[in-house]
Structures are given as structure tokens and as C-alpha cells.
Amino acid sequence: MDGVPWEDLPHDDYGPGLLATVWTLAAVAGAFIGLRVYCKFSRGRGLWLDDHVLFASWCAMLALCAFITVDVSYDFGKHNWDITPGNWSWLLLYANLAGSLSIIAAAWSKTSFALTLLRIAQESPERWMKRLVWFIIVSINVALGLSVLFTWIQCWPVEKTWRTASTPGTCWPKSVVMGYNVFTAAYSGAMDIVLAVLPWRIIWGLTMTKREKLGVLIAMSMGVFAGAVSFIKIRTIAAIGAFDIIDTVELVIWGAAESAVTIIAATIPILRALFRDNRPAPARFATDEESMIRRLGAATVAAPVARGSRSDLELVEWKHTTPLDHKGERSLDSRYSIWRTRGTVRGPRRMEPTTPLDVFKGGHGSTEYSGSLELSRRLR
């Protein structure tokens, strides 16, 4: 700063703190991804497209941390007057690379969560919801992709972007780049909130207990925190036009935090579904009958869907008749017992062995449990 003795100027060095912060964020996000992959493989599950996109997002975040580490070695994190003159070009180059990867990591992590939401909504009759999710996926990647592009084409020739003093050429006004980045941060945060709200529309219609619904919805709504980080980051974007480059350190931190929080938010619903697989099914009546139905072939039954307490049920006979053999004789004609609601009369119906719960859904939580299992199947 002109007119101020060098010894009276501030000589802060945020480099070590910056490195500790971004690498910690990357490690925490990586731990969640590692747990997600481990849980899937340990349960014999395969990886879906959303898993691959989320892993790519984390790789972009690792590259961001690597470039920031190199950038700190060129005095990034210090005030302008403490930076070695020969380091400026390299500092700006690696800062732009880190900024680009920060945007890419954020875009891909949001895309991964949107793809997970598509898997949940794949059987929904409401087509507008799937179209909306696809619109969000495309628009976020286009908007953030343009932000990366503008980072590199704001000056001509492109080299002037990092060799600002030694390369002749022209650059866009800083206000143009800042204005567009503010727009993308606001739009990205808004879409995070939309993606966090959409599961309520889907999951509330599933047949599950209210407690189970609430747990799933809380897990699926973690994206609101990613949206909050995006909005917080807006106030740091003004540092792009600041005189002192040390002011951009906070922007780098919030950029890395946005990616890390989105990765964690996208992982929590999957982890919940996988951990839930280890929980025993709720207690139900006629468990033995269900097991028997699985083992037997097609049967003629006269048993309705039974619900309510055991005092409201009555024991009825269930006849299983095997088909005729090649001699025209039957090898088995057996009768079994099954519970049904008192006073309910239904005619015989044909039942496939692959849908035992359609023959008997009795006791507390059976239908709710099947709805929860369906959601778990989609998330896995």
C-alpha cells in the first residue's frame, strides 16, 4: 500500500489454515463416500450412475485441494506485498484451476443427488416431477459450466488471465464475472432447496409409518444445507474484484465447503437405506403362513387380506391342491390354516407364489414395512 511503511503493513499468512480446512473437508467427504461404497459392496449391491458421478465429484475436490496446495507454495494466502514478484503468474494460474475444479465438483455433486432422486421417482405417475429433475440437472451443469468457461475466456489472449502484467490484451470488466458468479451461486442454492423439497411429494404418498417417512424425509432434505452454503458463498464472491488477493481465501474455503456438504448430503439417504437393510422386519401375524406360501406353488385360497388385532381374526382353512400328474392322479391334497378378518367372505382367487404378502398382510406395520422396503430398494 502506497505511503505506508512495509513494517507497518499486516503480514498475515492464511495458507496453512486454508490447507488444513480444505483437506479436512475433502477427507470428511471421502469418508462418507467410502462408507457408502463399502456398505453397497458388503451387501452385494452394485454401483449406480449417481455413485459414479458422486465419486467423480470427490475426485474433482481432491484435485482442487492439490492445486490449492501448490498455490500456497506460490504465496497464496498472503497479502499482495508479501508475495514474491516472480510467483504472481503461477499463483493466478493455479488459483483459476482450483476455482474451476471447485465449480465442477459442486455441479457434479448436485447432479449425483438429482440422479438419486430420479431413481426414487422412476415409478411415480407424475411425469412433471421427473422432467423438473432433468431440467435441474441440465440447467445446473450448463450454468456452472459457463462459469468455468468465463473464468478462462474473460481475457484475450487467454494467457492474460494469469499473466496479467506481462501479456498485452483485453479483459472483461470484473463486474461481469462477479455478477454471473453471483447468479450461479444463487441459482445453485435455489435448486439445492428444490431438490431437498421434492422428496416430500414422492415419499409422503408411499405406504410407510409416519416415523419412517419422517426419517427418510430428513435424510433426503440434507440438501438444504448445501443450498445454505451456496447463499453464504455469495457474499464472498465480491473478493474477485478486491485489490488484495488474500481476500479470496474465504471464497476458496466456501467453494470447497459447498462441494463437501453436497457430497455428504447426497450420501446420507443411501447410507440410511443400506443400514436399514440390517434391521429386522416388524412383527407380523402369519409369518409361518408367508414362509409356506413362498415354498408352495400356485394355490387356491379363500383368505382375504387380514388387518387389525388378533381378536378380530378367525382361523380358516386353506386348501392347497397340486396339479394332475401324467397318470391323471393328484400327488398332494393338503389343508392348512390361516387367519382372516371375522365376518369377511370372499370367493376363491388365484395367487402367485411370488407375491405372498398379497395373500396375507396381517398385523401391525406389514403394509408400512413393504412400502419402506420399496423405497429402500430404489435407493440401493
C-alpha positions in Angstrom: 0.0 0.0 0.0 1.4 3.3 -1.1 2.7 5.6 1.6 2.6 3.0 4.4 6.0 1.6 5.6 6.3 -2.1 4.9 6.8 -3.0 8.6 3.5 -1.3 9.4 1.5 -3.3 7.0 -0.3 -6.6 8.0 1.7 -9.7 7.2 -0.9 -12.4 7.7 -0.4 -15.9 6.2 -3.7 -17.8 5.8 -2.0 -20.5 3.7 -1.6 -23.2 6.5 -5.1 -22.7 7.8 -6.5 -22.8 4.3 -4.8 -26.1 3.6 -6.0 -27.6 6.8 -9.6 -26.6 6.1 -9.9 -27.8 2.5 -8.1 -31.1 3.1 -10.3 -31.8 6.2 -13.4 -31.1 4.1 -12.1 -33.5 1.4 -11.3 -36.1 4.0 -14.8 -36.0 5.6 -16.5 -36.1 2.2 -14.2 -39.0 1.2 -15.1 -40.9 4.4 -18.8 -40.6 3.6 -18.2 -41.9 0.0 -16.0 -44.7 1.3 -18.7 -45.8 3.7 -21.3 -45.6 1.0 -19.3 -47.8 -1.3 -18.3 -50.2 1.4 -21.9 -50.7 2.5 -23.0 -51.3 -1.0 -20.3 -53.9 -1.8 -20.6 -55.6 1.6 -24.3 -56.2 0.9 -23.8 -57.3 -2.6 -25.1 -54.1 -4.2 -23.8 -52.6 -7.4 -22.8 -49.1 -8.1 -25.3 -46.9 -9.9 -24.7 -43.8 -12.1 -25.2 -41.5 -9.1 -22.4 -43.3 -7.3 -20.0 -42.8 -10.2 -20.9 -39.1 -10.6 -20.5 -38.5 -6.8 -17.1 -40.2 -6.9 -16.1 -38.1 -9.8 -17.2 -35.0 -7.8 -14.9 -36.1 -5.0 -12.0 -36.6 -7.3 -12.5 -33.1 -8.6 -12.5 -31.9 -5.0 -9.2 -33.7 -4.4 -7.7 -32.0 -7.5 -9.0 -28.7 -6.1 -7.1 -29.4 -2.8 -4.0 -30.4 -4.7 -4.0 -27.2 -6.8 -4.6 -25.1 -3.6 -1.6 -26.8 -2.0 0.6 -25.9 -5.0 -0.9 -22.4 -4.9 0.0 -21.9 -1.3 3.6 -22.8 -2.2 3.5 -19.7 -4.5 2.4 -17.5 -1.6 -1.3 -17.7 -2.0 -2.9 -16.8 1.4 -0.6 -13.8 1.9 -1.1 -10.1 1.2 -0.1 -8.7 -2.1 3.0 -7.0 -0.7 4.3 -10.3 0.8 4.1 -12.3 -2.5 7.3 -12.9 -4.3 7.0 -10.9 -7.7 8.1 -14.0 -9.7 5.2 -16.1 -8.2 2.3 -14.0 -9.4 1.7 -15.7 -12.7 1.8 -19.2 -11.2 -0.3 -18.1 -8.3 -3.1 -16.8 -10.6 -2.9 -19.9 -12.8 -3.3 -22.4 -10.0 -6.0 -20.2 -8.4 -8.0 -20.3 -11.6 -7.5 -24.1 -11.9 -8.6 -24.5 -8.3 -11.7 -22.3 -8.8 -12.7 -24.2 -11.9 -12.5 -27.5 -10.1 -14.4 -26.2 -7.2 -17.3 -25.3 -9.5 -17.1 -28.7 -11.3 -17.1 -30.6 -8.0 -20.2 -28.6 -6.9 -22.0 -29.2 -10.2 -21.3 -33.0 -10.2 -22.2 -33.5 -6.5 -25.6 -31.8 -7.1 -26.1 -33.9 -10.3 -25.5 -37.1 -8.2 -28.2 -36.2 -5.7 -30.6 -35.3 -8.6 -29.9 -38.7 -10.2 -30.7 -40.4 -6.8 -34.0 -38.5 -6.7 -34.7 -39.8 -10.3 -34.3 -43.3 -9.1 -36.9 -42.7 -6.3 -39.3 -41.0 -8.7 -38.9 -43.6 -11.5 -42.2 -45.3 -10.7 -44.1 -42.1 -9.9 -47.0 -41.4 -12.3 -46.3 -37.7 -12.1 -44.2 -37.0 -15.2 -43.7 -33.3 -14.4 -41.5 -34.3 -11.4 -39.1 -36.3 -13.5 -39.0 -33.6 -16.1 -38.3 -31.0 -13.4 -35.4 -33.0 -12.0 -33.9 -33.4 -15.5 -34.3 -29.7 -16.1 -32.4 -29.0 -12.9 -29.6 -31.4 -13.9 -29.2 -29.9 -17.3 -29.5 -26.2 -16.1 -27.1 -26.6 -13.2 -24.5 -28.1 -15.4 -24.9 -25.5 -18.1 -24.9 -22.6 -15.7 -21.9 -23.8 -13.7 -20.2 -24.9 -16.9 -20.4 -21.4 -18.3 -19.0 -20.1 -15.1 -15.9 -22.3 -15.6 -15.7 -21.2 -19.2 -15.9 -17.5 -18.4 -13.0 -17.9 -16.0 -10.8 -18.7 -18.9 -12.2 -16.6 -21.7 -12.7 -13.3 -19.8 -9.3 -12.2 -21.2 -7.9 -12.3 -24.7 -5.5 -13.8 -25.3 -6.3 -16.4 -22.7 -2.8 -16.3 -21.3 -3.6 -12.8 -20.0 -5.9 -14.4 -17.4 -2.9 -15.4 -15.3 -0.1 -13.3 -16.9 -1.9 -10.0 -16.3 1.0 -7.6 -16.3 3.3 -9.1 -19.0 0.8 -10.1 -21.6 -0.9 -7.3 -23.8 -4.6 -7.8 -24.4 -8.1 -7.0 -23.1 -10.3 -8.4 -20.3 -13.9 -8.2 -19.4 -14.9 -5.9 -16.6 -14.6 -7.6 -13.2 -18.3 -6.7 -12.6 -19.4 -9.0 -15.4 -17.6 -12.1 -14.0 -18.7 -11.3 -10.4 -22.3 -10.7 -11.5 -22.6 -14.0 -13.3 -21.0 -15.9 -10.4 -23.5 -14.3 -8.0 -26.3 -15.5 -10.3 -24.9 -19.1 -10.5 -24.4 -19.3 -6.7 -28.0 -18.1 -6.1 -29.4 -20.4 -8.7 -27.4 -23.4 -7.5 -28.6 -22.7 -3.9 -32.2 -22.4 -5.0 -32.0 -25.7 -6.9 -30.5 -27.4 -3.9 -33.5 -26.4 -1.9 -35.9 -27.6 -4.7 -34.2 -31.0 -4.8 -34.5 -31.2 -1.0 -38.2 -30.4 -1.1 -39.2 -32.7 -4.0 -38.8 -36.0 -2.0 -41.6 -34.9 0.3 -44.0 -35.1 -2.7 -42.8 -38.6 -3.6 -42.3 -40.2 -0.2 -45.4 -38.9 1.5 -47.5 -41.0 -0.8 -45.7 -44.2 0.0 -47.2 -46.7 2.4 -45.0 -46.3 5.4 -45.3 -45.4 9.1 -45.1 -41.7 9.8 -41.9 -42.3 11.8 -40.3 -44.0 8.9 -41.5 -41.2 6.5 -40.0 -38.6 8.8 -36.7 -40.3 9.0 -36.5 -40.7 5.2 -37.5 -37.1 4.5 -35.0 -35.7 7.0 -32.3 -37.8 5.3 -33.4 -36.7 1.8 -33.6 -33.0 2.8 -30.0 -32.6 3.8 -29.6 -30.7 0.6 -30.9 -27.5 2.3 -27.5 -27.2 4.0 -25.8 -27.3 0.6 -28.2 -24.5 -0.5 -27.4 -22.5 2.6 -23.6 -22.8 1.9 -24.3 -21.6 -1.7 -26.1 -18.5 -0.4 -23.3 -17.8 2.2 -20.7 -18.0 -0.6 -22.4 -15.2 -2.5 -21.1 -12.6 -0.1 -17.5 -13.7 -0.7 -17.7 -13.5 -4.5 -17.0 -9.8 -4.3 -13.5 -10.7 -3.4 -12.9 -11.5 -7.1 -12.6 -7.7 -7.7 -10.7 -7.0 -4.5 -7.3 -5.3 -4.6 -5.7 -7.7 -2.1 -5.7 -11.3 -3.2 -5.8 -12.6 0.4 -9.5 -11.6 0.4 -10.2 -14.5 -1.9 -9.2 -17.1 0.6 -12.6 -17.1 2.2 -14.2 -17.7 -1.2 -12.0 -20.7 -1.8 -13.0 -22.2 1.6 -16.7 -21.7 1.0 -16.3 -23.2 -2.5 -14.8 -26.3 -1.1 -17.4 -26.4 1.7 -20.2 -26.3 -0.8 -18.9 -29.4 -2.6 -18.2 -31.3 0.6 -21.6 -30.5 2.1 -23.4 -31.6 -1.1 -21.4 -34.8 -1.2 -22.4 -35.6 2.4 -26.0 -34.6 1.8 -26.2 -36.9 -1.3 -24.7 -39.8 0.7 -26.8 -39.8 3.8 -30.1 -41.1 2.2 -28.1 -44.0 0.6 -26.4 -44.9 3.9 -29.8 -44.8 5.7 -31.3 -47.2 3.2 -28.4 -49.6 3.4 -28.2 -49.6 7.2 -31.9 -50.1 7.3 -31.5 -53.5 5.5 -29.9 -54.9 8.6 -32.9 -54.1 10.8 -35.3 -57.0 11.4 -38.8 -56.7 9.9 -41.6 -55.6 12.2 -43.5 -58.3 13.9 -46.4 -59.7 11.8 -49.1 -62.3 12.1 -49.0 -65.4 9.9 -45.2 -65.4 9.4 -45.3 -69.2 9.1 -48.0 -69.0 6.5 -46.0 -66.5 4.5 -43.0 -68.8 4.5 -45.2 -71.7 3.5 -46.6 -69.7 0.6 -43.1 -69.0 -0.7 -42.3 -72.6 -0.7 -45.5 -73.9 -2.3 -46.7 -73.5 -5.8 -49.9 -71.8 -7.0 -52.7 -72.3 -4.6 -56.5 -71.8 -4.5 -57.2 -69.7 -1.4 -60.3 -68.3 0.2 -58.5 -65.9 2.6 -58.8 -62.2 2.4 -56.4 -59.5 3.5 -56.4 -59.5 7.3 -55.7 -56.4 9.3 -56.1 -55.4 12.9 -55.6 -57.2 16.1 -55.7 -61.0 16.6 -59.0 -60.7 18.4 -60.6 -59.5 15.2 -59.3 -62.5 13.3 -60.6 -66.1 12.8 -58.8 -69.2 11.8 -59.9 -70.6 8.4 -58.7 -73.5 6.3 -56.6 -73.0 3.3 -56.6 -75.8 0.7 -53.6 -76.5 -1.5 -54.2 -78.8 -4.4 -51.4 -79.9 -6.7 -52.0 -80.3 -10.5 -52.7 -83.7 -12.1 -49.7 -85.9 -12.8 -49.1 -87.9 -16.0 -51.4 -90.7 -14.7 -54.2 -88.3 -14.1 -53.8 -88.5 -10.3 -53.0 -85.9 -7.7 -50.0 -86.4 -5.5 -51.0 -84.0 -2.8 -54.2 -82.5 -1.4 -53.5 -80.7 1.8 -55.2 -78.3 4.1 -53.6 -75.5 6.1 -54.8 -72.9 8.5 -54.7 -69.1 8.0 -56.1 -66.1 9.8 -58.7 -63.8 8.3 -60.9 -61.0 9.5 -64.1 -62.1 11.2 -67.3 -61.9 9.1 -65.4 -61.4 5.8 -66.4 -63.7 3.0 -64.6 -63.8 -0.3 -64.6 -66.2 -3.2 -61.5 -68.2 -4.1 -58.8 -66.5 -6.0 -55.6 -67.5 -7.8 -52.4 -66.4 -6.1 -48.9 -66.4 -7.5 -46.2 -67.6 -5.1 -44.0 -64.6 -5.8 -46.5 -62.2 -4.0 -47.0 -63.8 -0.6 -47.9 -60.5 1.0 -50.9 -60.3 -1.3 -52.3 -63.5 0.3 -51.8 -62.3 3.8 -50.9 -58.9 5.2 -51.7 -59.1 8.8 -50.6 -57.4 12.0 -49.1 -54.0 12.8 -46.8 -52.5 10.3 -46.9 -55.0 7.5 -48.1 -52.7 4.7 -46.0 -49.9 6.0 -42.9 -52.2 6.1 -43.5 -53.2 2.5 -43.6 -49.6 1.4 -40.4 -48.8 3.3 -38.7 -51.8 1.7 -39.8 -50.5 -1.8 -38.1 -47.1 -1.0 -35.0 -48.9 0.3 -34.9 -51.0 -3.0 -35.0 -47.8 -5.1 -32.2 -46.2 -3.1 -29.9 -49.2 -3.1 
